[in-house]
């Protein structure tokens, strides 16, 4: 059950319980005392509802609490800032290992942000954009080919590695990532402005980092 559906279910049950309280009170020839009766009704309905839906909402931690989402927002922001900072970086030809490290680091953070925005079947302990915004429609900014190449390059030693792309023009990919995240962020501002505030600083920092890349040079 999606969160919105569950809230509607809880609301309908509470209304039914309150209607029952009012009918009982009227049947006893007294006016219902709404504050007291409503509190009692809410306690009963909440207990029943929690017992029925707790497993669906907490199974393997699939739906983080609001407090968890606030904490996890900094991890999401870290991924966004790192891809913006590292993607434009290049290393001098003499530092081949550093160049490879920068490439792989950039691709890792790019893939993580793509997963956050595009995940449909979220792993048990992962967090996705849909956790912050129920109405978000998952969308990938990476193409299927790009994502497959990154996975085979970084996730394991694949026999296909020798056939993978060796040329990655990373700044445009990073720009696509920030544009896609910015769409999520703007929708979050409209629907949950208090949650969007968790990302304010990181989004601004990521845009600044991508616009002002750091050059690495031998001294």
N, C-alpha and C positions, 0 to 999 in steps of 0.2 A: 504494500500500500504506500503510495507516494505521500509525502508530508502534507500537502494541501488536502488530499482526500481524507487523511486521518484527522486533520483539524476540523473539517466539515463534519465528519462522523462524530467527533467528540461534541461539537456544538449542537448537533441534532439530538444527541442523547441527553445533553444537559437541558435543552429546552423541553424535551419530553418529560424529564424528571421534575422540572419546575412546574410543568403543567399538572403533573400528578400531585405535587405538593399542594398546589392551589385547590385542586378538586377535593383532596382529603380535608383540607382546612374548611372549605365551604360546606362539605358534608357534615362537619362537626359543628357547624353553626358559628365559625369564627373566621375572621379575615386572616389570610396567610401573612405571616411576619417574614417579609421577603429577605431581609439581611440574614437572619438566622437560618431560615429554611433553605435559602439559596446556597449558603455555605455548606450545610449538611448535604444538600443534593450534589453539589460540586464534588465534595469529598467522596461520595459513593460512586458517582459516575467516573471520576478520575481513577479511583482504585480499580473499578471494573475494566475500564479502557486500557489502563497501563498493563494489567495482567494479560489482556488479550493481545496487545500490540507491542509489548516490550521486546519480545523475541525478534519481531520483524524489524524493529528500529535499531536494535543493538546487536543483532547477529554478527558476530565476528567484527564488531566495530564498524560496520559498513556506513552508518550515518553518524558522523561526529557530532558532539554536542556543540552548542554555540561557543562555549569557552574554548573547546578544542579547535574550532574553526578560526577563532581569533589568533590562537597561538600558531596554527599552521599557516596563516596568512604570511607570516614573516618568512617561512620556508619557500612559499610560492614566490614571494618578492625577491628572495635570494636568487632563485633560478632565473628570474627575469633580468635582474641586474647583472648576473654573471654572463648570460648570453650576450647582453648588450655591450659589456666591457670586453669580453674575450673575442667575440666573433670578428671584429674589425682588425684585431691584432695580427701582425705577421712577424716572423723572426728573420734575422739575417741569414743568408744562404749558408754561412759557416756554422750555424746552430740548427742543424737538421732535427736533432732530438727535441729541441724546444719548439720548433715549428710543428712537429708531429703532436706534441703534447697540447699545444694551443688549439690545433685542429680538433683533436679528440675531445678536449674539454668543451669547446664551443658546441660540437655536435651533441654531446651528452646533455647540456643544458637546453639546447634547442629541442631535443627529443622530449625532455621532461615537460617543457611548457606545452609542446604539441599534445602530449598525453593528457595534461591537465585540462586543456580546452576541448579535446576531441574524444575523450574516453566515453564509451557507452556502457560497456560491462566493466565496472570498476572493481579492481582487486579488493580483497577483504579489508586491507589496512591502507589503501590509497585514498587520496583526496582528489576531487575533481571540481571543475567549475560548477557542476550541477549541485554540489553540496552547498554552495553559496547562493545559487540562484536557480530555483526549481524550474523556471521557465527557459533556462538556457538550452539551446539546441546544440549538441556537440558538433564541433566542426574542426577539422584538421587544416592547418596552414601548410603543412608538408604534403607533398604528393605521395602517392603510394610507393612509387619508386624510391624517392628520397628516404622515406621512413624505412623501407626494407634495407636499403644500403647502410643506413646508420645502424640499424639493429645487427646486421651481419658483421659490421666492422667493429662494433663495441661490445656486443653481448657475449659472443663466443668465437672460437676459432672455426670459421666456416671454410669449407672447400671452395666457396665462391668468392672468397676475399680477393683473390687475384683478378677477378673480373669486375670488381666494384669500381665505382667512380673514384678517380684520384684527384679530380679537380672540383673543389668546392669554393664557389664565390660566396663567402659567408655573409658579408654585410647586407646584401639584398634579402637573404633568408632571415637574418635577424630583424630587418625592417618589416618583413611579413609577420614575424612572430609578434613584434610590438603592436602592429596594426590590429592583429587578431585579438591580442589581449586587451587592447584599448577598447575594442567593441564590447567585450565582456565587461570591462570596467565601467563603461558608460551606461550599460544596461543596469549594472548593479547600483550605480548612483541613483538611477530613476526608481528602482524598486526597493532597495535596501541601502539607503545612504549611509547609515551607521556602519554597515559592513564594508562599504566602499572606502570608508575612512581608513580602514586597516591597510589599504593598498596605496593610499594617496602618495606617500613619500617615495615608496619603491617605484611606482610608475613614473613619477617625475624624474627620479634619479636614473632610471633605465634610459629614458629618452635623452637625457643629458649625456650619458656615457656613450650612447650610439652616435650622437651628433658630434662628439669631441673625442675621437679614438686616441688611445695612447700608443705612441710609436716606440718600438724596441730597437735599440741600436747598440752596436759595439762601441765601447769607449777606449 
